[in-house]
Amino acid sequence: MNYKHEILECQKSIVYWLSNYCKLQHPSAGILPFTPFKYQVRAIKAFQDHRYNIVRKCRQCGISQISGAYALHQAMFYPYQTILVVSKKED
């Protein structure tokens, strides 16, 4: 395995990185692979294309996980990023 090529592929595609290296903790099913849905991939594309995003969403659709994963990807693969996380309830 060519690790340098794999790291560059992960840097180039957040969906590739999510699908191959990230996991989710489910309360009853345990640890699951992170396979993003189409609307989550569209949210990632919007995050990449636009500086500000407003997301109209339902509960339990995984936008918090996608947002956190996007912030982690930026922090891991792009130096000198400023990442700010704001919570209404501080939970």
Chimera marker file (.cmm) of the C-alpha trace (Angstrom):
<marker_set name="trace">
<marker id="1" x="0.000" y="0.000" z="0.000" r="1" g="1" b="0" radius="0.5"/>
<marker id="2" x="1.303" y="3.407" z="-0.972" r="1" g="1" b="0" radius="0.5"/>
<marker id="3" x="0.539" y="5.493" z="2.132" r="1" g="1" b="0" radius="0.5"/>
<marker id="4" x="1.415" y="8.821" z="0.538" r="1" g="1" b="0" radius="0.5"/>
<marker id="5" x="-1.046" y="8.172" z="-2.291" r="1" g="1" b="0" radius="0.5"/>
<marker id="6" x="-3.721" y="7.128" z="0.240" r="1" g="1" b="0" radius="0.5"/>
<marker id="7" x="-3.236" y="10.293" z="2.308" r="1" g="1" b="0" radius="0.5"/>
<marker id="8" x="-3.487" y="12.456" z="-0.807" r="1" g="1" b="0" radius="0.5"/>
<marker id="9" x="-6.660" y="10.620" z="-1.852" r="1" g="1" b="0" radius="0.5"/>
<marker id="10" x="-8.175" y="11.243" z="1.596" r="1" g="1" b="0" radius="0.5"/>
<marker id="11" x="-7.206" y="14.916" z="1.390" r="1" g="1" b="0" radius="0.5"/>
<marker id="12" x="-8.714" y="15.234" z="-2.076" r="1" g="1" b="0" radius="0.5"/>
<marker id="13" x="-12.048" y="13.555" z="-1.269" r="1" g="1" b="0" radius="0.5"/>
<marker id="14" x="-13.766" y="13.896" z="2.079" r="1" g="1" b="0" radius="0.5"/>
<marker id="15" x="-16.374" y="11.325" z="0.991" r="1" g="1" b="0" radius="0.5"/>
<marker id="16" x="-13.600" y="8.802" z="0.322" r="1" g="1" b="0" radius="0.5"/>
<marker id="17" x="-12.080" y="9.539" z="3.738" r="1" g="1" b="0" radius="0.5"/>
<marker id="18" x="-15.458" y="9.217" z="5.489" r="1" g="1" b="0" radius="0.5"/>
<marker id="19" x="-16.347" y="5.968" z="3.738" r="1" g="1" b="0" radius="0.5"/>
<marker id="20" x="-12.988" y="4.275" z="4.329" r="1" g="1" b="0" radius="0.5"/>
<marker id="21" x="-11.657" y="5.607" z="7.629" r="1" g="1" b="0" radius="0.5"/>
<marker id="22" x="-14.488" y="7.014" z="9.757" r="1" g="1" b="0" radius="0.5"/>
<marker id="23" x="-16.919" y="5.208" z="12.049" r="1" g="1" b="0" radius="0.5"/>
<marker id="24" x="-20.101" y="6.218" z="13.871" r="1" g="1" b="0" radius="0.5"/>
<marker id="25" x="-21.164" y="5.210" z="17.373" r="1" g="1" b="0" radius="0.5"/>
<marker id="26" x="-24.817" y="4.092" z="17.346" r="1" g="1" b="0" radius="0.5"/>
<marker id="27" x="-26.590" y="3.711" z="20.723" r="1" g="1" b="0" radius="0.5"/>
<marker id="28" x="-27.996" y="0.240" z="20.012" r="1" g="1" b="0" radius="0.5"/>
<marker id="29" x="-26.093" y="-1.051" z="16.956" r="1" g="1" b="0" radius="0.5"/>
<marker id="30" x="-22.606" y="-0.164" z="18.208" r="1" g="1" b="0" radius="0.5"/>
<marker id="31" x="-19.844" y="1.022" z="15.902" r="1" g="1" b="0" radius="0.5"/>
<marker id="32" x="-20.921" y="1.409" z="12.263" r="1" g="1" b="0" radius="0.5"/>
<marker id="33" x="-19.090" y="2.474" z="9.120" r="1" g="1" b="0" radius="0.5"/>
<marker id="34" x="-19.722" y="6.086" z="8.126" r="1" g="1" b="0" radius="0.5"/>
<marker id="35" x="-21.408" y="5.810" z="4.746" r="1" g="1" b="0" radius="0.5"/>
<marker id="36" x="-22.838" y="9.252" z="3.941" r="1" g="1" b="0" radius="0.5"/>
<marker id="37" x="-26.281" y="9.571" z="2.375" r="1" g="1" b="0" radius="0.5"/>
<marker id="38" x="-26.775" y="11.611" z="-0.819" r="1" g="1" b="0" radius="0.5"/>
<marker id="39" x="-28.100" y="14.635" z="1.079" r="1" g="1" b="0" radius="0.5"/>
<marker id="40" x="-25.064" y="14.494" z="3.379" r="1" g="1" b="0" radius="0.5"/>
<marker id="41" x="-22.737" y="14.468" z="0.357" r="1" g="1" b="0" radius="0.5"/>
<marker id="42" x="-24.640" y="17.507" z="-0.980" r="1" g="1" b="0" radius="0.5"/>
<marker id="43" x="-24.154" y="19.238" z="2.393" r="1" g="1" b="0" radius="0.5"/>
<marker id="44" x="-20.400" y="18.559" z="2.209" r="1" g="1" b="0" radius="0.5"/>
<marker id="45" x="-20.312" y="19.990" z="-1.321" r="1" g="1" b="0" radius="0.5"/>
<marker id="46" x="-22.151" y="23.095" z="-0.067" r="1" g="1" b="0" radius="0.5"/>
<marker id="47" x="-19.648" y="23.448" z="2.803" r="1" g="1" b="0" radius="0.5"/>
<marker id="48" x="-16.795" y="23.308" z="0.283" r="1" g="1" b="0" radius="0.5"/>
<marker id="49" x="-18.375" y="25.684" z="-2.237" r="1" g="1" b="0" radius="0.5"/>
<marker id="50" x="-19.807" y="28.342" z="0.077" r="1" g="1" b="0" radius="0.5"/>
<marker id="51" x="-18.382" y="30.130" z="3.078" r="1" g="1" b="0" radius="0.5"/>
<marker id="52" x="-21.745" y="30.442" z="4.856" r="1" g="1" b="0" radius="0.5"/>
<marker id="53" x="-24.461" y="27.786" z="4.851" r="1" g="1" b="0" radius="0.5"/>
<marker id="54" x="-27.973" y="27.655" z="6.235" r="1" g="1" b="0" radius="0.5"/>
<marker id="55" x="-29.306" y="24.133" z="6.519" r="1" g="1" b="0" radius="0.5"/>
<marker id="56" x="-33.028" y="23.426" z="6.624" r="1" g="1" b="0" radius="0.5"/>
<marker id="57" x="-33.203" y="19.991" z="8.161" r="1" g="1" b="0" radius="0.5"/>
<marker id="58" x="-35.132" y="17.528" z="10.237" r="1" g="1" b="0" radius="0.5"/>
<marker id="59" x="-34.001" y="15.983" z="13.499" r="1" g="1" b="0" radius="0.5"/>
<marker id="60" x="-31.828" y="12.880" z="13.430" r="1" g="1" b="0" radius="0.5"/>
<marker id="61" x="-30.578" y="13.391" z="9.859" r="1" g="1" b="0" radius="0.5"/>
<marker id="62" x="-26.870" y="13.440" z="10.685" r="1" g="1" b="0" radius="0.5"/>
<marker id="63" x="-25.987" y="17.036" z="9.873" r="1" g="1" b="0" radius="0.5"/>
<marker id="64" x="-24.128" y="17.402" z="13.184" r="1" g="1" b="0" radius="0.5"/>
<marker id="65" x="-22.008" y="14.343" z="12.350" r="1" g="1" b="0" radius="0.5"/>
<marker id="66" x="-21.306" y="15.622" z="8.837" r="1" g="1" b="0" radius="0.5"/>
<marker id="67" x="-20.411" y="19.077" z="10.166" r="1" g="1" b="0" radius="0.5"/>
<marker id="68" x="-18.080" y="17.588" z="12.771" r="1" g="1" b="0" radius="0.5"/>
<marker id="69" x="-16.513" y="15.244" z="10.232" r="1" g="1" b="0" radius="0.5"/>
<marker id="70" x="-16.010" y="18.141" z="7.807" r="1" g="1" b="0" radius="0.5"/>
<marker id="71" x="-14.314" y="20.208" z="10.543" r="1" g="1" b="0" radius="0.5"/>
<marker id="72" x="-12.093" y="17.249" z="11.470" r="1" g="1" b="0" radius="0.5"/>
<marker id="73" x="-11.152" y="16.690" z="7.811" r="1" g="1" b="0" radius="0.5"/>
<marker id="74" x="-10.231" y="20.352" z="7.421" r="1" g="1" b="0" radius="0.5"/>
<marker id="75" x="-8.154" y="20.280" z="10.602" r="1" g="1" b="0" radius="0.5"/>
<marker id="76" x="-6.334" y="17.085" z="9.612" r="1" g="1" b="0" radius="0.5"/>
<marker id="77" x="-5.543" y="17.793" z="5.965" r="1" g="1" b="0" radius="0.5"/>
<marker id="78" x="-5.336" y="21.583" z="5.638" r="1" g="1" b="0" radius="0.5"/>
<marker id="79" x="-2.949" y="23.463" z="7.929" r="1" g="1" b="0" radius="0.5"/>
<marker id="80" x="-3.746" y="26.892" z="9.335" r="1" g="1" b="0" radius="0.5"/>
<marker id="81" x="-7.512" y="26.394" z="9.393" r="1" g="1" b="0" radius="0.5"/>
<marker id="82" x="-9.603" y="28.312" z="11.884" r="1" g="1" b="0" radius="0.5"/>
<marker id="83" x="-12.500" y="26.150" z="13.017" r="1" g="1" b="0" radius="0.5"/>
<marker id="84" x="-15.200" y="27.582" z="15.254" r="1" g="1" b="0" radius="0.5"/>
<marker id="85" x="-17.969" y="25.427" z="16.726" r="1" g="1" b="0" radius="0.5"/>
<marker id="86" x="-20.949" y="27.215" z="18.263" r="1" g="1" b="0" radius="0.5"/>
<marker id="87" x="-23.737" y="25.513" z="20.184" r="1" g="1" b="0" radius="0.5"/>
<marker id="88" x="-27.021" y="27.070" z="21.188" r="1" g="1" b="0" radius="0.5"/>
<marker id="89" x="-27.310" y="24.885" z="24.299" r="1" g="1" b="0" radius="0.5"/>
<marker id="90" x="-23.601" y="24.183" z="24.955" r="1" g="1" b="0" radius="0.5"/>
<marker id="91" x="-24.308" y="20.409" z="24.916" r="1" g="1" b="0" radius="0.5"/>
<link id1="1" id2="2" r="1" g="1" b="0" radius="0.2"/>
<link id1="2" id2="3" r="1" g="1" b="0" radius="0.2"/>
<link id1="3" id2="4" r="1" g="1" b="0" radius="0.2"/>
<link id1="4" id2="5" r="1" g="1" b="0" radius="0.2"/>
<link id1="5" id2="6" r="1" g="1" b="0" radius="0.2"/>
<link id1="6" id2="7" r="1" g="1" b="0" radius="0.2"/>
<link id1="7" id2="8" r="1" g="1" b="0" radius="0.2"/>
<link id1="8" id2="9" r="1" g="1" b="0" radius="0.2"/>
<link id1="9" id2="10" r="1" g="1" b="0" radius="0.2"/>
<link id1="10" id2="11" r="1" g="1" b="0" radius="0.2"/>
<link id1="11" id2="12" r="1" g="1" b="0" radius="0.2"/>
<link id1="12" id2="13" r="1" g="1" b="0" radius="0.2"/>
<link id1="13" id2="14" r="1" g="1" b="0" radius="0.2"/>
<link id1="14" id2="15" r="1" g="1" b="0" radius="0.2"/>
<link id1="15" id2="16" r="1" g="1" b="0" radius="0.2"/>
<link id1="16" id2="17" r="1" g="1" b="0" radius="0.2"/>
<link id1="17" id2="18" r="1" g="1" b="0" radius="0.2"/>
<link id1="18" id2="19" r="1" g="1" b="0" radius="0.2"/>
<link id1="19" id2="20" r="1" g="1" b="0" radius="0.2"/>
<link id1="20" id2="21" r="1" g="1" b="0" radius="0.2"/>
<link id1="21" id2="22" r="1" g="1" b="0" radius="0.2"/>
<link id1="22" id2="23" r="1" g="1" b="0" radius="0.2"/>
<link id1="23" id2="24" r="1" g="1" b="0" radius="0.2"/>
<link id1="24" id2="25" r="1" g="1" b="0" radius="0.2"/>
<link id1="25" id2="26" r="1" g="1" b="0" radius="0.2"/>
<link id1="26" id2="27" r="1" g="1" b="0" radius="0.2"/>
<link id1="27" id2="28" r="1" g="1" b="0" radius="0.2"/>
<link id1="28" id2="29" r="1" g="1" b="0" radius="0.2"/>
<link id1="29" id2="30" r="1" g="1" b="0" radius="0.2"/>
<link id1="30" id2="31" r="1" g="1" b="0" radius="0.2"/>
<link id1="31" id2="32" r="1" g="1" b="0" radius="0.2"/>
<link id1="32" id2="33" r="1" g="1" b="0" radius="0.2"/>
<link id1="33" id2="34" r="1" g="1" b="0" radius="0.2"/>
<link id1="34" id2="35" r="1" g="1" b="0" radius="0.2"/>
<link id1="35" id2="36" r="1" g="1" b="0" radius="0.2"/>
<link id1="36" id2="37" r="1" g="1" b="0" radius="0.2"/>
<link id1="37" id2="38" r="1" g="1" b="0" radius="0.2"/>
<link id1="38" id2="39" r="1" g="1" b="0" radius="0.2"/>
<link id1="39" id2="40" r="1" g="1" b="0" radius="0.2"/>
<link id1="40" id2="41" r="1" g="1" b="0" radius="0.2"/>
<link id1="41" id2="42" r="1" g="1" b="0" radius="0.2"/>
<link id1="42" id2="43" r="1" g="1" b="0" radius="0.2"/>
<link id1="43" id2="44" r="1" g="1" b="0" radius="0.2"/>
<link id1="44" id2="45" r="1" g="1" b="0" radius="0.2"/>
<link id1="45" id2="46" r="1" g="1" b="0" radius="0.2"/>
<link id1="46" id2="47" r="1" g="1" b="0" radius="0.2"/>
<link id1="47" id2="48" r="1" g="1" b="0" radius="0.2"/>
<link id1="48" id2="49" r="1" g="1" b="0" radius="0.2"/>
<link id1="49" id2="50" r="1" g="1" b="0" radius="0.2"/>
<link id1="50" id2="51" r="1" g="1" b="0" radius="0.2"/>
<link id1="51" id2="52" r="1" g="1" b="0" radius="0.2"/>
<link id1="52" id2="53" r="1" g="1" b="0" radius="0.2"/>
<link id1="53" id2="54" r="1" g="1" b="0" radius="0.2"/>
<link id1="54" id2="55" r="1" g="1" b="0" radius="0.2"/>
<link id1="55" id2="56" r="1" g="1" b="0" radius="0.2"/>
<link id1="56" id2="57" r="1" g="1" b="0" radius="0.2"/>
<link id1="57" id2="58" r="1" g="1" b="0" radius="0.2"/>
<link id1="58" id2="59" r="1" g="1" b="0" radius="0.2"/>
<link id1="59" id2="60" r="1" g="1" b="0" radius="0.2"/>
<link id1="60" id2="61" r="1" g="1" b="0" radius="0.2"/>
<link id1="61" id2="62" r="1" g="1" b="0" radius="0.2"/>
<link id1="62" id2="63" r="1" g="1" b="0" radius="0.2"/>
<link id1="63" id2="64" r="1" g="1" b="0" radius="0.2"/>
<link id1="64" id2="65" r="1" g="1" b="0" radius="0.2"/>
<link id1="65" id2="66" r="1" g="1" b="0" radius="0.2"/>
<link id1="66" id2="67" r="1" g="1" b="0" radius="0.2"/>
<link id1="67" id2="68" r="1" g="1" b="0" radius="0.2"/>
<link id1="68" id2="69" r="1" g="1" b="0" radius="0.2"/>
<link id1="69" id2="70" r="1" g="1" b="0" radius="0.2"/>
<link id1="70" id2="71" r="1" g="1" b="0" radius="0.2"/>
<link id1="71" id2="72" r="1" g="1" b="0" radius="0.2"/>
<link id1="72" id2="73" r="1" g="1" b="0" radius="0.2"/>
<link id1="73" id2="74" r="1" g="1" b="0" radius="0.2"/>
<link id1="74" id2="75" r="1" g="1" b="0" radius="0.2"/>
<link id1="75" id2="76" r="1" g="1" b="0" radius="0.2"/>
<link id1="76" id2="77" r="1" g="1" b="0" radius="0.2"/>
<link id1="77" id2="78" r="1" g="1" b="0" radius="0.2"/>
<link id1="78" id2="79" r="1" g="1" b="0" radius="0.2"/>
<link id1="79" id2="80" r="1" g="1" b="0" radius="0.2"/>
<link id1="80" id2="81" r="1" g="1" b="0" radius="0.2"/>
<link id1="81" id2="82" r="1" g="1" b="0" radius="0.2"/>
<link id1="82" id2="83" r="1" g="1" b="0" radius="0.2"/>
<link id1="83" id2="84" r="1" g="1" b="0" radius="0.2"/>
<link id1="84" id2="85" r="1" g="1" b="0" radius="0.2"/>
<link id1="85" id2="86" r="1" g="1" b="0" radius="0.2"/>
<link id1="86" id2="87" r="1" g="1" b="0" radius="0.2"/>
<link id1="87" id2="88" r="1" g="1" b="0" radius="0.2"/>
<link id1="88" id2="89" r="1" g="1" b="0" radius="0.2"/>
<link id1="89" id2="90" r="1" g="1" b="0" radius="0.2"/>
<link id1="90" id2="91" r="1" g="1" b="0" radius="0.2"/>
</marker_set>
